[in-house]
Amino acid sequence: MNRLAESTSPYLIQHARNPVDWWTWGPEAFAEARRTRRPVLLSIGYAACHWCHVMAHESFEDPAIAELMNTLFVSIKVDREERPDVDQIYMSALHALGEQGGWPLTMFLDGEGAPFWGGTYFPPESRYGRPGFSEVLKKVAEAYREAPDTIAQNTKALRAHLAAPPAIGAQAVDPAGMDEIAARLRGAIDPVNGGTRGAPKFPNPPLLEMLWRHGARTGDTGSLAAFRRSLDGMERGGIHDHLGGGFARYAVDERWLVPHFEKMLYDNAQLLELYALGARTFDEPRFAAAARGIVTWLEREMRVGDAFAASLDADSEGEEGRFYVWTEAEIAALDSGGLALARTYLGVRPEGNWEGTNVLNALDAPAVPEDDREALARLKSALLLQRETRPRPARDDKILADWNGLMIAALVRAGTALGEPAWIATARAAYRFIAESMADGDGLGHSWRQGRLVRPGLSLDLAAMTRAALALHEVTGEAVYRDDARRWIRVLVRDYADLQTGLLAMASAHADDLIARPRPTHDDAVPNANGVHADNLVRLAFATGDAADLQAADAFLAALLSAAALSPFAHASALNALDLRIGAATLTVRPDRADLLAAALAVPYPNRIVRRDEEAPDGALICIGERCTLPVTEPNRLADALARLRSGA
């Protein structure tokens, strides 16, 4: 019996008609495995995952393979976005087995949930240098029956690996080491295309933010140039949707030309902040347009009530990217006069630039002269309207607290930077939905869909929504946001703190369906909860001026920087929190000075904290550490005063 039809996850519902007797994650499935003495086959994926769809069509929809699964295993299907804690545990186990990892994740467990072997995508029959899934199923089931000692040895070793605390460096990263780390990062950036060298190419927003921070803190033009080059490459590339706005997950090549076409909320949240930051830093209209394009896409395609859906699929009509690509014939049929423009400014080629079709891009395009701008805009509008008639990629419409928290903060910060108050209103409405509809006691649940909440939440849910609360408090001055931030920080300390390390575990202490409590500290596609929490603690401390808040922030940051020492690039969010701690400018303004508040909020968000204080003098007081300016009474002089303070003048 397939049990997925009533799931809260669109990904699981995609598999509800498989002939596989799927179970959802929970004690019932493991009880069945123990009762029948069968191993568990755990399959983890997500709705926008191309290779997850491939394996589903090839294997899970095949009656013969399904029969093997049903006879030999208890099969459990998990949505990694709905249960990232489960995914973290078993992906870590796969890495311990020497495998690279990826999705779909295919793991084999005993009846207690302990892993003993696994892999990722398996073709139905042997190819691509990978064993066929049918053969894998038979051999694993045979080993489970015939070699219990080997299975027990594997589960014992992997359990020990999963229970081990995060590795801690002998010496924490300190401010003196930040410049050396930034120099190493700058050397890892592609000097032509931006982003980290080679392929595939991921945006890696925390690393790009680190480059900006280093350039802003030290005046290093090389770091700022690497930051700009990376934004430029992505904006021009096919990873950027030049018609509908927003960015795809990553590029498969080193030029950013060919995307993996899925669109994720968390990528676009982080990139929205960075493109708004780049637009203000370099006065670059293309970056501002990219930021506005993200919000246009968000409003058009990702709205679920007041909040935002998780992702858009890579596939449509059974093909990856079919919704987004074009042939010259399709463009000519729509607008024959626009074909020359498409060739010049959108990278269109008669033979195509990817598998016989064209991924629209501006990688080799010249600057658009005034005479062509209106015609190019009309062509893009016509192409977008035509694209809307195509069968659309599926949308995963579950609402995730952590990803929405990242987007809410991004809307506030970008809306402030680019003068878009409507974005802040959108952020407030989304915040209200998450804080109210996804409340779980004094904490938060993780995933909401059609009135059903998946609980308990994860540490990043609370940390990301605290980030959103602090961003809204800074811009609006409303106490409710600060109070929410304090409450969620208390919940994190109470329910998520790992007493062994002083850091945050991924899952709540009340989560009772895991064989280990995952405690990662490194960033992944989203910043790690520990890095976000450290930044939040520093911002709250500077915003309140409370010595106890600053002491708590410093203690947590010290513990986190010991973990970051062994792999600093993997802990960019932690290092960015350190940069904030050592270089933050606190701008204290009386609430009735709207003109000075606006000027203070115009300072780039990464290294400024704006405080409202009824007792402040009639002017903005700017402090960095122990050094402060005299009150600045004229808004147009605030930026210069801050620059002089940063330079030590």
C-alpha positions in Angstrom: 0.0 0.0 0.0 1.4 3.4 -1.0 0.9 5.8 1.9 1.9 9.1 0.4 -1.3 10.6 -1.0 -2.1 12.4 2.3 1.4 13.8 2.7 2.1 17.5 3.4 4.9 17.4 0.8 4.3 18.0 -2.9 7.4 15.8 -3.5 5.9 12.9 -1.7 2.6 13.4 -3.4 4.4 13.1 -6.8 5.1 9.5 -5.8 1.7 8.7 -4.5 0.8 6.6 -7.6 4.0 4.6 -7.7 3.6 0.8 -7.4 6.0 1.0 -4.5 4.6 0.5 -1.0 6.0 3.8 0.2 5.9 4.7 3.9 6.4 8.2 5.3 9.1 8.8 7.8 8.0 7.7 11.3 8.1 5.0 13.9 5.5 2.9 12.1 7.8 2.2 9.1 10.6 1.1 11.4 8.3 -1.1 13.4 7.3 -2.8 10.2 10.9 -3.3 9.3 11.7 -4.9 12.6 8.5 -7.1 12.5 9.3 -8.4 9.0 13.1 -8.5 9.5 13.6 -6.5 6.3 16.0 -3.6 5.8 14.8 -0.1 5.2 15.3 1.6 1.8 15.3 5.3 2.4 14.9 7.6 -0.6 15.4 11.3 -0.1 14.8 14.0 -2.7 12.9 17.2 -3.4 10.3 18.4 -5.9 12.6 20.5 -8.1 15.3 17.8 -8.4 15.8 16.6 -12.0 17.6 13.3 -11.2 15.0 12.5 -8.6 12.4 12.6 -11.4 14.6 10.5 -13.6 15.0 7.8 -10.9 11.3 7.9 -10.2 10.4 7.4 -13.9 13.0 4.7 -14.5 12.7 2.7 -11.2 9.8 3.7 -8.9 7.3 3.6 -11.7 8.6 0.2 -13.0 6.4 -2.6 -11.7 9.2 -5.2 -11.7 11.6 -2.9 -9.7 8.7 -1.9 -7.4 8.0 -5.6 -6.7 11.6 -6.1 -5.6 11.4 -3.1 -3.3 8.1 -4.3 -1.8 9.3 -7.8 -1.3 12.8 -7.1 0.0 12.5 -3.8 1.8 10.4 -1.4 3.8 10.7 1.7 1.6 10.5 5.2 3.0 10.2 8.4 1.0 11.4 11.7 2.5 11.3 15.3 1.2 14.7 16.8 2.1 13.2 20.3 2.3 10.5 19.2 4.7 13.0 17.2 6.8 16.5 18.6 6.3 17.5 17.1 9.6 16.8 13.6 8.3 18.7 14.4 5.1 21.6 15.8 7.0 22.0 12.6 9.1 22.0 10.2 6.1 24.0 12.5 3.8 26.6 12.7 6.4 26.6 8.9 6.6 27.0 8.6 2.9 30.0 11.0 3.0 31.5 8.8 5.7 31.3 5.9 3.3 33.5 7.8 0.8 30.7 8.9 -1.6 30.3 12.5 -2.9 26.6 12.8 -2.2 23.7 14.4 -4.0 20.1 13.7 -4.7 18.2 11.5 -4.9 19.9 10.1 -1.8 19.4 6.3 -1.6 20.3 4.8 1.8 19.9 1.4 3.4 19.1 1.2 7.1 18.5 -1.4 9.7 15.2 -1.6 11.7 16.4 1.0 14.2 17.2 3.6 11.5 21.0 3.0 11.5 22.6 3.3 8.0 24.9 0.6 6.7 25.3 1.4 3.0 24.0 3.8 0.3 24.5 5.9 -2.8 22.6 8.5 -4.8 21.1 8.0 -8.3 21.1 4.4 -9.5 20.0 3.6 -13.1 17.5 0.7 -13.5 20.2 -1.3 -15.3 24.0 -0.9 -15.1 25.3 2.2 -17.0 27.1 5.4 -16.5 29.6 3.3 -14.5 26.9 2.7 -11.9 25.4 -0.6 -10.9 21.8 -1.2 -11.9 19.2 -0.5 -9.2 17.6 -4.0 -9.5 21.0 -5.6 -8.9 21.7 -3.3 -6.0 18.4 -4.2 -4.3 19.1 -7.9 -4.6 22.7 -7.7 -3.3 21.8 -5.4 -0.3 18.9 -7.6 0.7 21.2 -10.7 0.5 23.9 -9.1 2.6 21.3 -8.1 5.2 20.2 -11.7 5.5 23.5 -13.5 5.1 26.0 -11.2 6.6 24.5 -9.7 9.8 27.9 -9.3 11.4 29.1 -7.1 8.6 25.9 -5.0 8.7 26.2 -4.6 12.4 29.9 -3.5 12.0 28.9 -0.9 9.5 26.0 0.5 11.5 28.2 0.7 14.6 30.9 2.7 12.8 28.4 5.0 11.1 26.5 5.6 14.4 29.8 6.6 16.0 30.5 9.0 13.1 27.0 10.6 13.4 27.3 11.0 17.2 30.7 12.8 17.0 30.7 16.5 17.7 31.8 19.0 15.1 35.5 19.2 14.6 37.0 22.1 16.5 40.2 23.9 15.5 43.1 24.2 17.9 42.9 28.0 17.5 39.9 30.1 16.6 39.8 32.4 13.6 40.6 35.9 14.9 40.3 39.3 13.3 44.0 39.2 12.4 43.4 36.2 10.2 40.5 37.6 8.3 42.6 39.4 5.7 44.6 36.3 4.9 41.4 34.3 4.5 40.0 37.0 2.2 43.2 36.9 0.1 42.9 33.2 -0.3 39.3 33.5 -1.3 40.1 36.2 -3.9 42.6 33.8 -5.4 39.9 31.2 -5.7 37.6 33.5 -7.8 37.5 33.0 -11.5 39.4 36.0 -12.9 37.3 36.1 -16.1 33.8 34.8 -15.2 33.6 35.5 -11.5 32.4 32.9 -9.0 34.7 30.1 -7.8 36.8 28.6 -10.5 35.7 25.7 -12.6 32.4 24.0 -13.1 29.7 23.5 -12.0 29.3 27.1 -10.7 27.2 27.9 -7.7 26.5 31.5 -6.6 27.8 30.9 -3.0 26.3 34.2 -1.6 28.1 34.0 1.8 31.5 33.9 0.1 30.6 36.8 -2.2 29.4 38.8 0.9 32.8 38.0 2.5 34.5 39.6 -0.5 32.4 42.7 -0.2 33.0 43.0 3.5 36.8 42.7 3.1 36.8 45.4 0.5 34.6 47.7 2.5 36.5 47.1 5.7 40.1 47.5 4.3 39.6 49.4 1.1 40.9 46.5 -0.9 39.9 47.1 -4.5 40.7 43.6 -5.5 38.1 42.0 -3.2 35.5 44.5 -4.4 36.4 43.8 -8.1 36.0 40.0 -7.5 32.6 40.7 -5.9 31.5 42.8 -8.8 32.9 40.4 -11.4 30.9 37.5 -9.9 27.6 39.5 -9.8 28.3 40.6 -13.4 28.9 37.0 -14.6 25.7 35.7 -13.1 23.6 38.6 -14.3 24.8 38.2 -17.8 24.7 34.4 -17.8 22.0 32.0 -18.6 21.6 31.3 -14.8 19.7 34.6 -14.8 16.2 34.5 -16.3 16.5 37.4 -18.7 12.7 37.4 -19.4 11.0 36.6 -16.1 13.6 37.6 -13.5 15.2 35.5 -10.8 18.1 33.1 -10.9 18.4 29.3 -11.4 20.1 27.1 -8.9 23.6 26.9 -10.5 25.4 26.7 -13.9 26.8 23.4 -15.2 29.6 25.2 -17.1 32.3 27.7 -16.0 30.8 30.7 -17.9 27.4 30.7 -16.1 25.8 29.9 -19.5 23.8 26.7 -19.0 21.8 26.6 -15.7 20.4 23.7 -13.8 17.0 25.2 -14.4 15.3 24.7 -11.0 14.6 28.0 -9.2 14.9 28.0 -5.4 13.5 30.6 -3.0 16.7 30.5 -0.8 19.0 31.3 -3.7 17.0 34.3 -4.8 16.7 35.6 -1.3 20.4 35.7 -0.8 21.0 37.1 -4.3 18.4 39.8 -3.9 20.4 41.2 -1.0 23.7 41.0 -2.9 22.4 42.6 -6.1 20.9 45.5 -4.2 24.2 45.8 -2.3 26.1 45.8 -5.6 23.8 48.3 -7.2 24.5 50.8 -4.3 28.2 50.1 -4.1 29.0 50.5 -7.8 26.0 52.6 -9.0 25.3 49.8 -11.5 21.8 49.9 -13.1 22.1 46.3 -14.3 22.5 45.1 -10.7 19.5 47.1 -9.6 17.5 45.7 -12.5 18.5 42.1 -11.5 17.3 42.8 -7.9 14.0 44.2 -9.2 13.7 41.2 -11.5 13.9 38.8 -8.5 11.1 40.6 -6.8 9.0 40.7 -10.0 9.4 36.9 -10.3 8.7 36.4 -6.6 5.4 38.3 -6.9 4.4 36.7 -10.2 5.3 33.1 -9.6 6.0 32.3 -5.9 3.2 33.9 -3.9 1.2 31.5 -1.6 -1.1 33.9 0.1 1.2 36.4 1.9 4.2 34.0 2.0 6.3 32.3 -0.6 6.6 28.9 -2.2 9.7 26.8 -1.9 10.8 26.2 -5.6 10.0 25.8 -9.2 10.9 22.5 -11.0 13.8 22.2 -13.5 11.6 20.1 -15.8 8.5 20.6 -17.9 7.0 18.4 -20.6 9.4 15.7 -19.4 12.5 17.8 -20.3 14.9 19.8 -18.2 14.7 23.5 -19.1 12.1 23.1 -21.8 10.1 26.0 -20.4 13.0 28.4 -20.7 14.8 27.7 -23.9 14.2 28.9 -27.5 15.0 28.1 -31.1 15.6 30.8 -33.7 12.5 29.5 -35.5 10.3 30.1 -32.4 11.6 33.6 -32.0 11.3 34.4 -35.7 7.7 33.1 -35.8 6.9 35.5 -32.9 8.8 38.5 -34.0 10.9 38.2 -37.2 12.2 41.7 -36.8 13.4 40.9 -33.3 15.6 38.1 -34.3 18.6 40.3 -35.0 18.2 41.8 -31.5 18.0 38.3 -30.0 21.2 37.3 -31.7 23.0 40.5 -30.6 21.8 40.9 -27.0 20.4 37.5 -25.9 23.1 35.1 -27.3 20.8 33.4 -29.7 22.5 31.3 -32.4 21.0 29.5 -35.5 22.4 26.2 -34.3 21.6 26.9 -30.7 24.0 27.4 -27.8 22.9 24.3 -25.8 21.7 21.0 -27.2 20.2 22.5 -30.3 18.3 25.2 -28.4 19.2 28.6 -27.0 19.6 29.6 -23.3 19.0 33.3 -23.4 22.1 35.2 -22.0 24.1 38.4 -22.4 27.6 36.9 -21.8 28.9 38.3 -25.2 26.5 41.1 -25.6 27.6 44.7 -26.1 26.1 47.5 -24.1 22.6 48.2 -25.4 22.6 51.6 -27.1 19.7 54.0 -26.6 18.2 53.3 -30.0 17.8 49.6 -29.3 16.5 49.7 -25.7 12.9 50.1 -26.4 12.8 47.5 -29.1 14.7 45.0 -26.9 12.3 45.6 -24.1 9.4 44.9 -26.4 11.0 41.7 -27.6 11.6 40.5 -24.1 8.0 41.2 -23.2 6.7 39.4 -26.2 8.9 36.4 -25.5 7.7 36.3 -21.9 4.1 36.4 -22.9 4.7 33.6 -25.3 6.6 31.6 -22.7 3.6 31.9 -20.3 1.5 29.8 -22.8 3.8 26.9 -22.4 3.2 24.1 -19.9 4.8 25.4 -16.7 7.3 23.7 -14.5 5.7 22.4 -11.3 5.8 24.5 -8.2 6.5 23.2 -4.7 4.0 25.3 -2.8 4.9 24.4 0.7 6.0 27.4 2.9 9.3 26.9 4.8 9.9 29.2 7.7 13.7 29.4 7.2 13.6 30.1 3.5 10.8 32.7 4.0 12.8 34.3 6.8 15.7 34.7 4.5 13.5 36.3 1.8 11.8 38.6 4.3 15.1 40.0 5.5 16.2 40.3 1.9 13.1 42.3 0.9 13.6 44.6 3.8 17.3 45.2 3.1 17.0 45.5 -0.7 13.8 47.6 -0.5 15.6 50.0 1.8 18.7 50.1 -0.4 16.8 50.7 -3.6 14.0 52.9 -2.4 11.2 50.3 -2.8 8.9 50.7 0.2 6.4 48.2 -1.4 9.0 45.5 -0.8 9.0 46.2 2.9 5.2 46.1 3.0 5.4 42.7 1.3 8.0 41.5 3.8 5.8 42.6 6.7 2.9 40.6 5.4 5.0 37.5 4.9 6.5 37.9 8.3 3.1 38.1 9.9 2.0 34.9 8.2 5.0 33.0 9.4 5.0 34.4 12.9 1.2 33.6 13.4 0.3 30.7 11.2 3.5 28.7 11.8 3.8 29.4 15.5 4.5 26.3 17.6 4.3 27.3 21.2 6.8 30.0 21.7 8.8 28.7 18.8 8.1 27.9 15.1 7.2 24.9 13.0 9.3 24.2 9.8 6.9 23.6 6.9 3.3 24.7 6.3 1.0 23.6 3.5 -2.8 23.9 3.1 -3.2 24.5 6.8 -1.0 21.7 8.0 2.2 22.5 10.0 5.2 20.2 10.2 6.8 20.6 13.7 9.0 21.0 15.6 11.0 23.6 13.6 14.7 23.6 13.1 17.3 26.0 14.4 17.5 27.8 11.0 13.8 28.5 11.1 14.2 30.5 14.3 17.5 32.0 13.3 16.3 33.1 9.8 13.1 34.5 11.2 15.1 36.3 14.0 17.2 37.8 11.1 13.9 39.0 9.5 12.6 40.4 12.8 15.8 42.4 13.4 15.8 43.8 9.8 12.2 44.9 10.2 12.8 46.4 13.6 15.8 48.4 12.3 13.7 49.8 9.5 10.4 50.4 11.3 11.4 50.9 14.9 8.4 48.7 16.0 9.1 47.0 19.3 7.1 43.8 18.3 9.9 42.8 16.0 12.6 43.2 18.6 10.5 41.3 21.1 10.0 38.4 18.7 13.7 38.3 18.0 14.5 38.1 21.7 11.9 35.4 22.2 13.2 33.2 19.4 16.8 33.6 20.6 15.6 32.4 24.0 14.0 29.3 22.4 17.2 28.6 20.4 19.2 28.7 23.6 16.7 26.6 25.5 15.8 23.9 22.9 18.6 23.8 20.3 21.8 24.5 22.3 24.4 21.7 22.2 25.9 21.6 25.7 29.0 19.8 24.4 30.1 22.5 22.0 28.1 25.6 23.0 26.7 25.9 19.5 23.3 25.2 18.0 22.2 21.7 16.9 20.1 21.5 13.8 17.1 19.8 15.5 15.3 20.5 18.7 16.1 18.6 21.8 12.4 17.5 21.7 12.7 15.8 18.2 12.3 12.1 19.0 12.5 10.4 15.6 16.2 10.7 14.8 19.0 8.3 15.6 21.4 11.2 16.1 21.1 14.9 16.6 22.7 16.6 13.6 25.1 19.4 14.6 26.6 20.9 11.4 28.3 24.2 11.5 29.2 24.7 7.9 27.2 26.6 5.3 25.3 24.7 2.7 23.1 26.1 0.0 21.7 28.2 2.8 23.8 29.8 5.5 24.2 27.6 8.6 22.0 28.4 11.6 25.0 29.0 13.7 26.4 31.7 11.4 23.0 33.4 11.1 22.5 33.2 14.9 25.9 34.8 15.5 25.1 37.7 13.2 21.7 38.1 15.0 23.4 38.2 18.4 25.8 40.8 17.3 23.1 43.0 15.7 20.9 42.7 18.7 23.7 43.6 21.1 24.7 46.7 19.1 21.0 47.7 18.7 20.3 47.5 22.4 23.6 48.6 23.8 23.2 46.0 26.5 26.5 44.7 27.9 24.9 41.3 28.6 23.8 41.0 25.0 27.3 41.7 23.8 28.8 39.2 26.2 26.5 36.5 24.9 27.3 37.4 21.3 31.0 37.3 22.0 30.9 33.9 23.8 28.9 32.3 21.0 31.0 33.8 18.3 34.2 32.5 20.0 32.8 28.9 20.0 31.8 29.1 16.4 35.1 30.5 15.2 36.9 27.5 16.6 34.7 25.3 14.4 35.3 27.7 11.5 39.1 27.5 11.8 39.5 24.1 10.1 37.5 25.1 7.0 37.0 28.9 6.8 35.4 29.0 3.3 32.8 26.5 4.5 32.0 28.8 7.4 31.6 32.1 5.5 28.5 33.1 7.4 30.4 32.7 10.7 33.3 34.9 9.4 30.8 37.5 8.1 29.5 37.7 11.7 33.0 38.2 12.9 33.5 41.0 10.4 30.3 42.6 11.6 31.5 42.4 15.2 34.8 44.0 14.5 33.7 46.7 12.0 30.0 47.4 12.6 29.0 51.1 12.6 26.3 51.9 15.1 24.2 54.9 14.0 22.1 56.2 16.9 19.3 58.6 15.9 16.3 60.2 17.6 13.1 58.6 16.3 11.7 62.1 15.3 14.6 62.7 12.9 13.1 60.9 9.9 15.6 62.6 7.6 18.6 61.3 9.6 17.0 57.8 9.9 16.7 57.6 6.1 20.3 58.6 5.7 21.4 56.1 8.3 19.4 53.3 6.7 21.0 54.2 3.3 24.4 53.0 4.7 25.0 49.4 3.3 23.3 46.8 5.5 26.3 44.4 6.0 28.2 46.6 8.4 25.7 49.0 9.9 23.2 48.9 12.8 20.7 51.7 13.2 19.4 52.5 16.7 16.5 54.7 17.6 17.0 56.5 21.0 14.6 59.1 22.4 17.5 60.5 24.5 20.0 60.8 21.6 21.2 64.3 20.8 19.7 66.2 17.9 21.9 64.5 15.3 23.2 61.0 14.4 25.9 59.7 16.6 28.1 57.2 14.7 30.3 54.8 16.6 32.7 52.0 15.5 33.9 50.1 18.6 35.0 52.7 21.1 35.4 55.5 18.6 32.5 57.9 17.9 31.8 61.1 15.9 30.3 64.2 17.2 26.6 64.3 16.4 25.9 64.7 12.6 22.9 67.0 12.2 22.7 67.2 8.4 21.7 64.0 6.5 23.9 64.8 3.5 27.0 64.8 5.8 26.4 61.4 7.4 28.1 59.3 4.8 31.2 61.5 4.8 31.4 61.4 8.6 31.2 57.6 8.6 33.9 57.4 5.9 36.2 59.6 8.0 35.6 57.4 11.1 36.3 54.2 9.2 39.5 55.6 7.9 40.6 56.8 11.3 40.7 60.4 10.3 
